[in-house]
Amino acid sequence: MDPKAVRSWIMYDWANSAFATTIMAAVMPVFYKEVAGAGLTGNTAENYWGFTQTIAMILVAVLCPILGAVADYTGSKVRFLSAFMLIGAASCIGMAFIGEDGWLLASILVVIGTIGFAASNTFYDALLPSVSTPDTMNAVSNKGYAMGYLGGGLLLLANLVMILFYDKLGFPSKTAATQTVFATVGVWWILFSLPIMRNVKEKAGERVSGFVSAIGGGFARIRVTAGTLKRYPELLKYMAAFWFFNDGINTVIVMATIYGSGIGIESNDLIAALLITQFVGYPSTLLFIKFARRIGIKPSLYSSLLVYVLIVMLGFFMTNALHFYLLAALVGLVQGGSQATARSLYAELVPPSRTAEFFGFLSLSSKFASVAGPFVFSVVGTLTGSSRYGILALLAFFILGIAILVVVNVDKGRQEALAGEAAS
C-alpha cells in the first residue's frame, strides 16, 4: 500500500462528511422546516423533505451504475469523483441564497447536492481496493468513516457557533448566518478533496475515443454485470440484505432531525445532538475495527443493526431533548462501524477488477431501494398525521435486512468473486 494514497483516500471522507452532517442531517432539515418551509402547515415540511430525498435517490439510482461502468471502462474513477464533488459543492454554495418560503429552491439544490454526494461516493468506494489489500480493506474503510465523523463534526461545531452567536460574529440575523453555513460546506468539501485528486491513482481502463463510445461501453458493461450476477449467489443475497438495512440507516440519517423538529425539539438541541453523534462516532468507528477483528465482520454487522432496531423503537417514544441526545449517542456508537463494515464486506464479494462497475450496480439497486425509506416515512406520516408512525415503520427495513444477512455465506462469496475474476 502507498501510505500517502491511503491518507488521501481517507481524507475524502473528512471532506464530504460536511455535506452529510450539515446539509443532510443537522442544519438544512431544521432550516427547511423553520425558514424555507415556514409557510407550510402541519407536518407538510417533514413530508416534503422526505419526498425530496425520494426524488434525489431515484435520480442517483439512474446515474450511478452508468457512471460506474463508464469509469471502469475508461479508468477514470478519480476524475468522475472530482466532477461530482464539484457539482455537490456548488449546490451547497447556492443554498446561501435560499430565503423564507423558498422550500422549492431548497429541494432542488438538495437534490443536486445529493446527486453530487452519492455519485462521488460511488467512485470513492470503488477506489478502496486501489489503496488497500484484502487484509487491510476493512481497517482502511473504518478509518475513512472515523475521519469523516471527525471532519464533519468539527465543521458542524464551527457551524453551530456561527448560528448560536450570529450577532457577535457580525451576521445581521440567524438566517444570514445559516445561509453562510451552507456556503462553508461547499468550500470545505472542495478544499479537502484536493489530496485524493492529486495522490490516488488507479489502473488505466480500456481507452476509447469519445464520450459517446465510453457511454456505449458503460451500458454494455452494465448488461454484462446483470447477466453475470447469477454467478455470484452469495453476493446477490448480500445485496438484498444491504438494500433493506442500508435504506433503514440512510432514512434515520436524513429524517431524524426534521422528525425531532416536528415533535417540538428546539433547533439548537437538534444540532447539538448531531454533534454528539459525530464525536461519539469517531472513536466508536475506530474501536469497531478491533471489534470486527475479534468477532468477525458479519457478527459485528449484526450487532450494529440490532442497535438500530433499538434506536427506532425508542425514537417512537421520544418526547424531549434529553431523549434525542441519548439516541444520538447510540447512533454514533454504530453508524460509522455498520456502514464501513457493510462497504468493506461488499468489496470482498465482488471481482477486484470490476469494483466501480459493481459498486455502481449496487448504487442502482440500493438507491432504488432507498427510495422506499423516506417515501414510507412520508406516506405513513401523511396518512396518520404523525411522523412518529413514519419512524416506527422503519423497523421493517432492519428486521428484513438482518433476516436475509443470516443466510449469506461470506467465505463462499469470496470464492465466487475470485472465480469470477479468473473467468474474466
N, C-alpha and C positions, 0 to 999 in steps of 0.2 A: 504494500500500500504506500502511496505517496502522502506523507503526513500533511503537507500543505494543501493538497487536494481534499483530504478528509476534513480539515478545519474549514476550508472554504465551502464545502458542501454543507457542513453543519451550520455555518453562519447564515445560510439562506433561510433556515428555519427561524433564526433570530430576526431576519429581515421581514419575512412575510407574515409572521405571527402578529405583527402590529395590526394587520387587516382583520385577522381572526378575533383579536381581543377587542380593539376599539370599535371597529365597524360592525362586525357580525354579532359580537357577544355583549359588549358593555355600553358604549356611548350612543351609537346610532339607533339601537332599538328604543331607548328612552327618548332620544331626540325625535324619533319618528312618531312616537305616541303623543309627546307633550308639545312639540312645536310643529313639525311637518304635518301631523295629523290632528292638529288642535281643533279643527272644525268637524271632525268625525265623532259620531255619537256611540255610546255604549262600548262594546268590545270590538268595534269595527276596525280600529287601528291594529289591534293584535291579529285579527283575521286577515287584513290586507298585508301585514308583514309576512304572515305565513304563506299567502298566495304569491308574494314577491319572491320568496325563497323557492317556491314550487316552480315558477317560471324560469328562474335562474338555473335550477337543476336540470330542467328539460333542455335548455339551450346548451348547457355544458355537456349533457349526455350525448347530444348530437355531434358536437365538435370534437371532443377529446379522443375518441377512438380513431377518427380520421387523421387527426394531427399526430397521434402516437404512431400510427403506421407510416405516415409520411416522414416523421422524424427518424424512425428506424431505417427507412428506405434511403434517406439522404444523409444519414449520420449527422443530424443537426439538432439534437436534443437541447443543447445549451442555447443555441440561437432561438429556438421556439420558446424556451423558458424565458429568455430575456425579453422577447417581443410581448408575451402575455403579461409579464411582470410590469412592463411599461404601460400597458393598457389598464391594468388594475390600479397602478399608482396614479395615473392621470384621472381616473374616475374619483379617487379619494380627494385629489386636489379640487376637482369640480364640485364636490359636496360642500365646499366652503360657501357656495352660492345658493344653497337651499334655505329658504325662509319659511315663515309661518304659512301653514296650509299648503306647503309645497310637497305633499306626500307623493304626487305622481313623479316629479323630478327625482325625489329621493329614491323611489322604487326603481326608476330607470337606471340611475347611477349605481345603486346597489347591485342590480342585475349585471351591469357591465363589469363592476369590480369583482363580483363573484366569479364571472367567467374568467377574468384575468387570474384570479387567485387559484381557482380549481384547475384551469388548464396548465398554468405554470407548475402547479404541484404534480400533475401527471408526469411531466418531464423530469421534475426534481426526484420523484420517487423512482423513476426508471433509471436515473443515474446512480442509484445506490450500489448496484453491483459493480459499477465502474470505479468506485472509490473504496470498496471493501472486498473482503474474501468471504466465502461461505461461513467460516468460523467466526468472523467479526461482524457480520452483517447486522445481527440483532443488537449488538452493543452500539455500533455506529448509528443505527436507526434510533435507538433510545436516546443517545446523546444529542441527536438532532432535535428531537421533541423537547428534551430538557432545556437546550439552548433557546428554543422557541418560547418556552414558558418564561425564561429569564428576560429575554429581549422584549417580548410582548408585555410582560409585567412592568418592566422599567419604563417603557414609553407610556403605558396606561397610568402609572403612578404620576409621571410628569403631566399627562393629560388631566388627571383628576385635580392636581394642584392648579392647573390653568382654569379649570371650571369653578373650583371652590373659591379661589382667591382672584377672580377675574378683575375685580375693581382695583386691587392693589397692584396688579400686573399691567394696568393701563387699558384694559378692554372696556368698551362702553357698556357692554351688557354680557350676561351669561350666554346668551345666544351667539354673540360675536365670538366669545371665547371658544365655544363648542365648534363653531364653523372653522376656526383656526386649527382646532384639534384635528379635524378631518384632513386638513392640508398637511399637517405634520406626519400623518401616517404615510402619505404618498412620498414625501421627501425621505423619510426613514427607510421605506421599502426600496427605493432606488439606491440610496447610499450603501446599504449593507448587502445589496445584491452584487456589487462590483467584484468581490472575491470569487464567487462561483463563475461569473462571466469570464474572469481572467485565468483562473487556475485549474478548473476542472476540464479534463479532456475526455474524449470518447473515441472509440474506433470509428473510422470513416465507413459509412454505409455505401451501398451501391450508388454511384453517382449517375444522375440522369440530367438531360438537358431540358430546362424549362420547368416552370411551376406546374403547368398542366400535366406534364408527364409524371411529376412527382405525385400529384393528386391521384392520377390513374394507378400508379404503383401502390399508393396507400390503400385505395379501395380494393385492389387485388389482394394485398396482404390481409385486409380485414376478412375477405371471403375465405382466404386460406385459414386464418385463425378460427373462424366459425366452423369451417369444415373439419379442422383437426382437433377441436375441443373434446371430441369423443375419445381421443387417445389418452385423455387426462381425467379419468373419472373422479379421482380424489380432489383434483383442482376444481372440478365442477361443483362438487359437494361443498368445498370450502367457499367458493364464490357465493353459493346460495346462502350459506350461513352469514357470510360477510354482508350480503345485501340487507339482511334484517338487522343485525346488531349495529352495523355502521350507520344505518338510517336512524336507529334509535339514538346513538351517540350524537350524530350531527344535529338532530332535531332538538335535543337537550341544549346543545351549544347555542343554536340560533334563536330558540324560543324562550329560554329561561328568563332572560332579563325583561323582555316585554311582558311575559307572564307575570313576573313579580310586580312590575309596574301596574299591570291591570288589576291586581288584587290589593293595591294600595300601599306598597312599599316605596319609600322615598327614593328618588333617583340617586342621591349621594350614597345611600346604603347599598343600592344595587351595584354601583360601580366599585365601591369598597369591597363588596363580597367577591366581585370578579378578580380584584387584586389578590384576595386570599387564595382563590383558585390558582392564579399564576405562581405565587410564591410557595404555596404548598406543592404545586405541580413540579417545580424544578427539582428539588431533592427527591421527591417521590418517584419521578421518572428515572432518575439515576439509580435509585435503590431497586427499581423494577428490573434492572439488568441482572443484579445479583439474585433477585427473587426468581426470575425466569431460568437462570442457570441452575439454581438449586432444585426447583420442582419441575422444570421443563416449560417450553414455550406454550404448549397447548393448555396445560393446567393453570398457568399464570393468566392466560386469556380468560379461561372460565371464571377465575376468581374475580377479575375486574368486572366482568359482565354481571355477576351476581350482585356486586356492589351497586351497579347501575339499577338493577331491579329494586333494590332498597331505596335508592335515591328517588326514583319515580313514585314509589308508594308513599314516601314521606312528603314528596312535593305536593301531592294531592291535598294533604292536611296542613300545609304551610300557611301561617297566618301573620307572622311578623318578621322583622328584620333579623332577629337572632336565629330564627329557623333558616332563613336564607343564607346566613353566614355559615351555619353548620353544614348545610347541603353543599355550599360552595367548597368547603374544605374536603368533603367526601369526594366531590368531582375531581378536585385537584389530586387526590390520592391515586386515582385510577385512570384519568382521562389520557394523559400522555403515554403511560405504560400500555394501555389497551390498544391505542392507535398505532404506536410504534411496533408492538408485537404483532399486530394484525398485518402491518405493512411488510415486516421482515419475513413473516411466515408465508405470505403470498409470494414474495420474491424467491423463496426457496422452492416453490412448487411450479415455477414457470421455466421454460428453456432459457438459459443465460443469454443467448444472442438475440432474443426477441423480447427483451424486457419492456421497452417503450410500447411495442405493439400490444403486449398482454396487459400492461397497466392501462393503456388506452381502452382496451376491450373491457377491463374491469370498470373503468370510468363510465363506459357506455351502459353496462348493466347496473352498476351500483348507483349511478346518478339517476337513471330512470326509476330505480327502486327508491332512491332518496326523495323523489317527488312525493312518495306516499306519506312520509312522516309529517312534514309541515302541512300537507293537504289534509290528512286525517285530523291533525290538531285544529286546523281552521274550520273544517266542516263540522266536527263534533262541537267546537266552541260556538259556531253559528247556530246549530240545531238546538243546543241545550241552553244557549245564552250564558254559558260559564266556561272559562278557559280551564278550570280545574279538571273537567272531564276530558278535555283535549290532552292534558298531560297524562292522565291515567291511561288513556288509550295507547300510550307508547309502551306500556308493559308487554303488549303482544309482540312487538319487534324484538325485544331482548329474549323473551322466552322461546320464540321460534328460532332465533339465531343460535342460542345455546343448544337447543334440541338437535339441530342439524349438525352443529360442530361436533357433537358426541360421536357421530358415525364417520368422521374424517380420519383416515389413516395417514398420518404425516409421513412416516417412513416410506410407505408405498408410494405416496405422492412424489417424494424426492426422486425415487427410482424412475417413475414415469417421466419426470422432467428431464432426467439425464438421458433416458432412452429416446425421448423426442428430440433432444439436442443432437444426439448421434445420427438419428434418422434424417435430420435436416441438413 
